[in-house]
Amino acid sequence: MRSVQEGWTRPIIKLESASSAGQNVMRPSFSPDGQRIVYEVWANTHRIWVASVGDGRAVPLDRDSPDEHSPAWSPDGKWIAYQRLAGTDWELVKVPFGGGQPVRIGAATPGGGDHTAWSPTGEWIAHVRIGTLVLTAADGRTEKSVDGPRPAVFGFSRDGSSLYVVRHSANRAWVLATVDVPTGQERNAVDLKVPPSATLSGFGLHPDGKSFATGIGITRRDIWVLDGFNVPSGWLGRF
């Protein structure tokens, strides 16, 4: 955790924790009250844990599924939605934060998705299923698809009326599109000054709703010339 105002940093999940030792911790997300985080741990399979921000104590969210992905808090902090393997099927579920059995909401993408987002209004849960961005009602009764290429990251506006989607355009440039939640239609799109080859991960909307944070990975490729290399006798003859 890092303080934006004061600049200090401190770990939340320590290496001696049984939930993280020697493993990869991914996709952390603050609870609405800021007192806990939910995160994903990779160790041969994906598991979801919930930890206290104060002392880092963690507990597993789901003890039955062998593979779980992409947790998201409900706006009231009482539920966590995620994608899980149940038998041979992948499903989108929600589970009470205080404990209880997962409640199936709908089908999920095979292998689990990279991101799940819960609308601030509590009505919709956004996720990608087999390359298509889908809005599933939190009660599981209805859903609708959003047209366009598979998004890299996405998140809701502060009032929940819009969904911000970052994806490649037809010419492979990164764009930020605004989708109208009631209709599922794109309203506008703006170019982002990010290299087309970059990878993006995570979406965190600023509390003022005017900016967002994401992780950007850029692969560097260099060309080197080896000077003074002595070609062994007969080496070229093999080609």
SULJOVEN-V783230 format. One record per pair of residues at least 24 apart in sequence whose C-alpha atoms are under 10 Angstrom apart, sorted by the first residue. I is the first residue (numbers start at 0). J is the second residue. D is the distance in whole Angstrom. If there is no record, write none. Layout:
# SULJOVEN-V783230
I/J/D ; I/J/D
This chain:
# SULJOVEN-V783230
0/52/9 ; 10/52/9 ; 10/54/10 ; 10/55/8 ; 11/35/10 ; 11/36/9 ; 11/50/8 ; 11/51/8 ; 11/52/6 ; 11/53/8 ; 11/54/7 ; 11/55/5 ; 11/56/9 ; 12/36/10 ; 12/50/8 ; 12/51/9 ; 12/52/9 ; 12/54/8 ; 12/55/5 ; 12/56/8 ; 12/57/8 ; 13/54/9 ; 13/55/7 ; 13/56/9 ; 16/55/8 ; 16/56/8 ; 16/57/8 ; 17/56/10 ; 17/57/9 ; 17/58/10 ; 18/42/10 ; 18/46/9 ; 18/47/9 ; 18/48/8 ; 18/49/10 ; 18/50/10 ; 18/56/9 ; 18/57/7 ; 18/58/8 ; 18/59/8 ; 19/48/10 ; 19/57/9 ; 24/48/10 ; 25/68/10 ; 25/69/9 ; 25/201/10 ; 26/68/9 ; 26/69/7 ; 26/70/8 ; 26/71/10 ; 26/113/9 ; 26/114/8 ; 26/200/9 ; 26/201/7 ; 26/202/10 ; 27/69/9 ; 27/70/9 ; 27/71/9 ; 27/201/9 ; 28/69/10 ; 28/70/8 ; 28/71/7 ; 28/72/8 ; 28/201/10 ; 28/203/9 ; 29/71/9 ; 29/72/8 ; 29/76/10 ; 30/71/9 ; 30/72/6 ; 30/73/9 ; 30/74/8 ; 30/75/9 ; 30/76/6 ; 30/77/9 ; 30/78/10 ; 30/79/9 ; 31/72/7 ; 31/73/8 ; 31/74/6 ; 31/75/7 ; 31/76/6 ; 31/77/9 ; 32/74/10 ; 32/75/9 ; 32/76/7 ; 33/76/10 ; 35/76/10 ; 36/72/9 ; 37/69/9 ; 37/70/7 ; 37/71/8 ; 37/72/8 ; 37/79/9 ; 38/68/9 ; 38/69/8 ; 38/70/7 ; 38/71/9 ; 39/67/8 ; 39/68/7 ; 39/69/7 ; 39/70/8 ; 40/67/9 ; 40/68/9 ; 41/66/10 ; 41/67/10 ; 41/68/10 ; 44/68/10 ; 45/69/9 ; 45/83/9 ; 45/111/9 ; 46/83/9 ; 47/81/9 ; 47/83/10 ; 49/79/10 ; 49/96/9 ; 60/94/8 ; 60/95/10 ; 60/96/8 ; 60/97/10 ; 60/98/8 ; 60/99/10 ; 60/101/10 ; 61/94/9 ; 61/98/9 ; 61/99/9 ; 61/100/8 ; 61/101/8 ; 62/100/10 ; 63/100/10 ; 63/101/10 ; 64/101/10 ; 66/110/8 ; 66/111/8 ; 67/91/10 ; 67/110/9 ; 67/111/7 ; 67/112/9 ; 68/110/9 ; 68/111/6 ; 68/112/6 ; 68/113/7 ; 68/114/8 ; 68/115/9 ; 69/111/8 ; 69/112/6 ; 69/113/6 ; 69/114/5 ; 69/115/5 ; 69/116/9 ; 69/126/9 ; 70/112/10 ; 70/113/10 ; 70/114/8 ; 70/115/6 ; 70/116/8 ; 70/117/10 ; 71/114/8 ; 71/115/6 ; 71/116/6 ; 71/117/6 ; 71/118/10 ; 71/124/9 ; 71/125/10 ; 72/96/9 ; 72/115/9 ; 72/116/8 ; 72/117/7 ; 72/118/9 ; 72/119/10 ; 72/121/10 ; 73/116/9 ; 73/117/6 ; 73/118/8 ; 73/119/8 ; 73/120/9 ; 73/121/6 ; 73/122/10 ; 73/123/10 ; 73/124/9 ; 73/137/9 ; 74/117/7 ; 74/118/7 ; 74/119/5 ; 74/120/7 ; 74/121/6 ; 74/122/10 ; 75/119/9 ; 75/120/9 ; 75/121/8 ; 79/117/9 ; 80/104/9 ; 80/115/8 ; 80/116/8 ; 80/117/8 ; 80/124/8 ; 80/137/9 ; 81/107/9 ; 81/111/9 ; 81/112/9 ; 81/114/9 ; 81/115/7 ; 81/116/9 ; 81/124/10 ; 81/126/9 ; 82/106/9 ; 82/107/6 ; 82/108/8 ; 82/109/9 ; 82/110/9 ; 82/111/6 ; 82/112/7 ; 82/113/9 ; 82/114/9 ; 82/115/8 ; 82/126/9 ; 83/107/8 ; 83/108/9 ; 83/109/9 ; 83/110/9 ; 83/111/7 ; 83/112/9 ; 84/108/10 ; 84/109/8 ; 84/110/8 ; 84/111/8 ; 91/115/9 ; 91/124/9 ; 91/126/9 ; 91/128/10 ; 91/135/9 ; 91/139/9 ; 92/137/9 ; 92/139/9 ; 93/137/8 ; 93/138/10 ; 102/138/9 ; 102/139/9 ; 103/137/10 ; 103/138/9 ; 103/139/8 ; 104/135/8 ; 104/136/8 ; 104/137/7 ; 104/138/6 ; 104/139/4 ; 104/140/8 ; 104/141/9 ; 105/135/7 ; 105/136/9 ; 105/137/9 ; 105/138/9 ; 105/139/6 ; 105/140/9 ; 105/141/9 ; 105/142/9 ; 106/135/10 ; 106/139/10 ; 107/133/10 ; 113/151/9 ; 113/152/8 ; 113/200/8 ; 113/201/9 ; 114/150/10 ; 114/151/9 ; 114/152/7 ; 114/153/8 ; 114/154/9 ; 114/200/9 ; 114/201/7 ; 114/202/9 ; 115/152/9 ; 115/153/9 ; 115/154/9 ; 115/201/10 ; 116/152/10 ; 116/153/8 ; 116/154/6 ; 116/155/7 ; 116/162/10 ; 116/202/9 ; 117/154/8 ; 117/155/8 ; 117/159/9 ; 118/154/8 ; 118/155/6 ; 118/156/8 ; 118/157/9 ; 118/158/8 ; 118/159/5 ; 118/160/9 ; 118/161/9 ; 118/162/9 ; 118/180/10 ; 119/155/7 ; 119/156/8 ; 119/157/7 ; 119/158/6 ; 119/159/5 ; 119/160/9 ; 120/155/10 ; 120/157/9 ; 120/158/7 ; 120/159/6 ; 120/160/9 ; 121/159/8 ; 122/159/9 ; 123/155/10 ; 123/159/9 ; 123/180/9 ; 124/154/10 ; 124/155/10 ; 125/153/8 ; 125/154/8 ; 125/155/9 ; 125/162/9 ; 126/150/10 ; 126/152/10 ; 126/153/9 ; 126/154/10 ; 127/151/10 ; 127/152/10 ; 127/153/10 ; 132/164/9 ; 132/183/10 ; 133/183/9 ; 134/162/10 ; 134/180/8 ; 134/181/10 ; 134/183/8 ; 143/180/10 ; 143/181/10 ; 143/182/9 ; 143/183/7 ; 144/182/10 ; 144/183/7 ; 144/184/9 ; 145/178/8 ; 145/179/10 ; 145/180/9 ; 145/182/9 ; 145/183/5 ; 145/184/7 ; 145/185/8 ; 146/178/10 ; 146/183/8 ; 146/184/7 ; 146/185/8 ; 147/176/10 ; 147/184/10 ; 147/185/9 ; 150/174/10 ; 150/175/10 ; 150/176/10 ; 150/199/10 ; 151/198/8 ; 151/199/6 ; 151/200/7 ; 151/201/8 ; 151/202/9 ; 152/198/10 ; 152/199/7 ; 152/200/6 ; 152/201/6 ; 152/202/6 ; 152/203/10 ; 152/213/8 ; 152/214/10 ; 153/177/10 ; 153/200/10 ; 153/201/8 ; 153/202/6 ; 153/203/9 ; 153/204/10 ; 153/213/10 ; 154/201/9 ; 154/202/6 ; 154/203/7 ; 154/204/7 ; 154/211/9 ; 155/180/9 ; 155/202/9 ; 155/203/9 ; 155/204/8 ; 155/208/10 ; 156/180/10 ; 156/204/8 ; 156/205/10 ; 156/206/10 ; 156/207/10 ; 156/208/7 ; 156/209/9 ; 157/204/8 ; 157/205/9 ; 157/206/8 ; 157/207/8 ; 157/208/6 ; 157/209/9 ; 158/208/9 ; 161/185/9 ; 161/186/9 ; 163/188/9 ; 163/202/9 ; 163/204/10 ; 163/211/10 ; 164/188/9 ; 164/202/9 ; 165/189/10 ; 165/190/10 ; 165/191/9 ; 165/199/9 ; 165/202/9 ; 166/191/10 ; 166/199/9 ; 167/191/10 ; 167/195/8 ; 168/195/10 ; 170/195/9 ; 171/195/6 ; 171/196/8 ; 172/196/9 ; 172/197/10 ; 173/197/9 ; 173/199/10 ; 193/217/9
